[in-house]
Amino acid sequence: MKRPLQVYFDDVELSRLESWAESHGWTKSQAVRAAVRALTSPAERDPLLELSGMVDGLPADLSQRFDHYLNATFVAERPPPYGPQGAAPSKRGTRARVRR
């Protein structure tokens, strides 16, 4: 059973809540409930949150510039050429004629 709760927001907080809820198609109540669940759920329930803070030496702005750092460090290897290394492609169906 849901019970009512009265919460007071200043104008800036209320404006931010209304904008966020409207942009996501939620009611203000749904947004507040989701925020309460996110703030109060134990980290053990989310395996990704458990990993938070386990890697030292990452850039401070990694979450904001993730694509930049990924592109700077990711190197894709070219696919290997078909056939032996450096061999010219074979010409199928072109046999030398044999003179008799």
TIVORO-338678 format. One line per 3 residues: their letters; for each residue x, y, z of N, C-alpha, C. Coordinates in Angstrom, 2 decimals. Atoms other than C-alpha are relative to their C-alpha. Example, Ala and Ser with C-alpha at 12.3 -4.5 7.8 and 13.67 -1.06 7.14 Angstrom:
TIVORO-338678
AS) 0.89/-1.19/0.00/12.30/-4.50/7.80/0.90/1.20/0.00; -0.82/-1.19/-0.06/13.67/-1.06/7.14/-0.77/1.09/0.73
END
This chain:
TIVORO-338678
MKR) 0.84/-1.17/0.00/0.00/0.00/0.00/0.89/1.25/0.00; -0.76/-1.24/0.08/1.38/3.38/-0.97/-0.57/1.01/0.98; 0.43/-1.02/-0.94/1.29/6.16/1.60/0.52/1.35/-0.48
PLQ) -0.43/-1.31/0.47/1.49/9.88/0.88/1.17/0.55/0.81; -1.12/-0.68/-0.63/4.58/11.93/1.65/0.06/1.40/-0.57; -0.08/-1.38/0.47/4.80/15.69/1.46/1.46/0.44/0.06
VYF) -1.39/-0.43/0.10/8.14/17.10/0.30/0.01/1.44/-0.50; -0.14/-1.39/0.41/9.17/20.73/-0.04/1.28/0.17/-0.81; -1.14/-0.29/0.88/11.44/21.80/-2.91/0.10/1.51/-0.17
DDV) -0.10/-1.41/0.37/12.86/25.23/-3.64/-0.31/0.10/-1.50; 0.41/-0.20/1.39/12.04/26.75/-7.03/0.93/-0.67/-1.00; -0.97/0.60/0.93/15.24/25.54/-8.71/-0.14/-1.52/-0.01
ELS) 0.14/1.46/-0.08/14.86/21.93/-7.47/-1.29/-0.46/-0.67; 1.30/0.38/0.59/11.19/21.82/-8.47/0.05/0.14/-1.52; -0.12/-0.20/1.45/11.97/23.23/-11.91/0.81/-1.12/-0.64
RLE) -0.83/1.09/0.54/14.72/20.65/-12.46/-0.77/-1.32/0.00; 0.80/1.23/-0.08/12.42/17.82/-11.31/-1.07/-0.02/-1.09; 1.06/-0.07/1.01/9.59/18.98/-13.58/0.58/-0.18/-1.41
SWA) -0.63/0.12/1.33/11.92/19.34/-16.59/0.43/-1.44/-0.28; -0.47/1.36/0.19/13.48/15.92/-16.06/-1.17/-0.96/-0.21; 1.16/0.90/0.10/10.14/14.17/-15.53/-0.71/0.17/-1.34
ESH) 0.67/-0.24/1.28/8.58/15.82/-18.57/0.81/-0.54/-1.17; -0.83/0.45/1.12/11.54/15.03/-20.84/0.07/-1.53/-0.09; -0.02/1.47/0.00/11.37/11.34/-19.82/-1.39/-0.62/-0.02
GWT) 1.38/0.50/0.05/7.57/11.06/-19.91/-0.45/-0.62/1.32; 0.34/0.51/-1.33/7.34/10.39/-16.17/-0.77/1.06/0.76; 0.56/-0.95/-0.94/5.31/11.98/-13.42/1.09/0.38/1.00
KSQ) -0.97/-0.39/-1.03/7.14/13.85/-10.69/0.08/-1.09/1.08; 0.00/1.06/-1.02/6.10/11.09/-8.27/0.84/-1.19/-0.44; -0.80/1.12/0.51/7.61/8.39/-10.49/1.49/0.33/0.08
AVR) -1.40/-0.40/-0.04/10.86/10.34/-10.70/0.54/-0.02/1.42; -0.43/-0.02/-1.40/11.05/10.83/-6.93/0.13/-1.43/0.52; -0.08/1.40/-0.44/10.29/7.12/-6.30/1.25/-0.68/-0.56
AAV) -1.19/0.60/0.61/13.03/6.08/-8.75/1.27/0.50/0.67; -1.18/-0.56/-0.67/15.51/8.44/-7.09/0.17/-0.61/1.39; -0.08/0.59/-1.34/14.67/7.07/-3.63/0.50/-1.44/-0.10
RAL) -0.46/1.40/0.18/15.11/3.47/-4.88/1.48/-0.03/-0.35; -1.42/-0.02/0.40/18.45/4.36/-6.52/0.90/0.37/1.17; -0.83/-0.45/-1.13/19.73/6.10/-3.39/0.05/-1.02/1.13
TSP) 0.08/0.89/-1.17/18.65/3.39/-0.96/0.28/-1.45/-0.32; -0.26/1.41/0.32/19.33/0.16/-2.88/1.47/-0.30/0.29; -1.39/0.36/-0.32/22.45/-1.66/-1.66/0.80/-0.25/-1.27
AER) -0.86/0.17/1.17/25.38/-1.72/-4.09/0.19/-1.46/-0.36; -0.21/1.42/0.30/25.66/-5.51/-3.79/-1.01/-0.53/-1.02; 1.02/0.46/0.93/22.52/-5.83/-5.88/0.34/0.34/-1.44
DPL) -0.37/-0.41/1.34/24.15/-4.17/-8.88/1.47/-0.31/-0.24; -1.40/0.40/0.19/27.31/-5.90/-10.13/0.88/1.12/-0.56; -0.81/-1.09/0.52/28.45/-2.79/-12.02/0.35/1.00/1.09
LEL) -0.31/-0.91/-1.09/28.18/-0.62/-8.93/1.03/-0.59/0.95; -1.00/0.65/-0.85/30.23/-3.18/-7.01/1.41/0.26/-0.53; -1.31/-0.22/0.61/33.10/-2.56/-9.46/0.47/1.44/0.13
SGM) -0.33/-1.42/-0.08/32.99/1.18/-8.90/1.16/0.24/0.97; -1.14/-0.36/-0.83/36.30/2.50/-7.59/1.08/-1.06/0.09; -0.97/1.08/-0.10/38.23/-0.74/-8.13/1.24/0.22/-0.86
VDG) -1.12/-0.22/0.90/40.51/0.57/-10.89/0.62/1.36/0.33; -0.71/-1.23/-0.32/43.12/3.16/-9.92/0.62/0.60/-1.25; -0.73/-0.68/1.07/44.66/5.73/-12.23/-0.81/0.37/-1.22
LPA) 0.81/-0.39/1.15/41.71/6.39/-14.54/-0.14/1.52/-0.03; 0.19/-1.44/0.08/41.18/9.93/-15.84/-1.25/0.44/0.77; 1.12/-0.50/-0.79/38.87/12.04/-13.69/-1.24/0.24/-0.85
DLS) 1.14/-0.28/0.87/36.67/12.85/-16.71/-0.36/-1.18/-0.90; 0.24/1.18/0.83/36.41/9.29/-18.01/-1.47/-0.18/-0.35; 1.42/0.23/0.29/32.63/9.07/-17.70/-0.53/1.03/-1.00
QRF) 0.47/-1.02/0.92/32.17/12.32/-19.63/0.63/-0.14/-1.38; -0.72/0.09/1.27/34.75/11.61/-22.36/0.34/-1.44/-0.35; -0.25/1.42/0.20/34.43/7.82/-22.60/0.34/-0.30/-1.46
DHY) -0.25/0.28/1.42/34.23/7.76/-26.42/1.37/0.50/-0.44; -1.32/-0.55/0.34/37.32/9.97/-26.70/1.10/-0.97/0.43; -1.04/0.90/-0.50/39.40/7.65/-24.51/-0.05/-1.36/-0.69
LNA) 0.12/1.28/0.70/38.04/4.53/-26.20/0.63/0.08/-1.39; -0.56/-0.16/1.34/38.90/5.83/-29.66/1.51/0.21/0.02; -1.44/-0.25/-0.10/42.35/6.90/-28.49/0.78/-1.27/0.33
TFV) -0.72/1.20/-0.43/43.22/3.45/-27.13/-0.36/-1.24/-0.79; 0.44/1.20/0.70/41.29/0.99/-29.32/0.63/-0.05/-1.38; -0.61/0.19/1.31/43.19/-0.35/-32.32/-0.53/-1.31/-0.56
AER) 0.53/1.21/0.63/41.41/-2.78/-34.60/1.05/-0.54/-0.98; -0.93/0.61/0.94/43.57/-5.22/-36.50/-0.71/-0.21/-1.33; 0.57/0.26/1.32/43.04/-5.55/-40.22/-0.21/-1.50/-0.16
PPP) 0.20/1.43/0.22/41.60/-8.87/-41.32/1.14/-0.56/-0.86; -1.10/0.58/0.79/44.21/-11.26/-42.74/-0.41/-0.14/-1.46; 0.33/0.18/1.42/44.43/-11.43/-46.54/-0.28/-1.49/-0.26
YGP) 0.29/1.38/0.35/43.09/-14.56/-48.17/1.22/-0.62/-0.66; -1.12/0.71/0.61/45.64/-17.14/-49.19/1.30/0.27/0.73; -1.31/-0.21/-0.63/49.37/-17.18/-48.37/0.37/1.48/0.02
QGA) -0.43/-1.39/-0.16/50.99/-13.95/-47.22/0.66/0.51/-1.27; -0.62/-0.64/1.16/51.72/-11.74/-50.22/-0.24/-0.72/-1.32; 0.24/0.72/1.25/50.51/-14.27/-52.80/-1.02/0.74/-0.84
APS) 0.95/-0.63/0.91/48.75/-12.95/-55.84/-1.28/-0.82/-0.03; 1.24/0.76/0.05/45.11/-13.90/-56.10/0.00/-0.95/-1.18; 0.03/1.00/1.07/44.51/-17.03/-58.16/-1.04/0.39/-1.04
KRG) 0.94/-0.26/1.09/42.78/-16.81/-61.53/-0.70/-1.31/-0.30; 0.74/1.26/0.18/40.16/-19.50/-61.54/-0.48/-0.12/-1.44; 0.52/0.30/1.34/39.24/-21.10/-64.83/0.92/0.43/-1.14
TRA) -0.92/-0.39/1.07/42.28/-19.88/-66.77/1.18/-0.95/0.02; -1.08/0.98/0.09/44.42/-22.86/-67.59/0.82/0.25/-1.25; -0.85/-0.12/1.18/47.35/-22.77/-69.94/-0.36/-1.10/-0.96
RVR) 0.33/1.03/0.99/46.60/-24.54/-73.15/1.22/-0.83/-0.28; -1.10/0.92/0.25/48.68/-27.54/-73.80/0.06/-0.25/-1.51; -0.17/0.24/1.40/50.11/-27.87/-77.32/0.33/-1.46/-0.18
R) -0.30/1.41/0.30/50.17/-31.32/-78.75/0.64/-0.16/-1.31
END
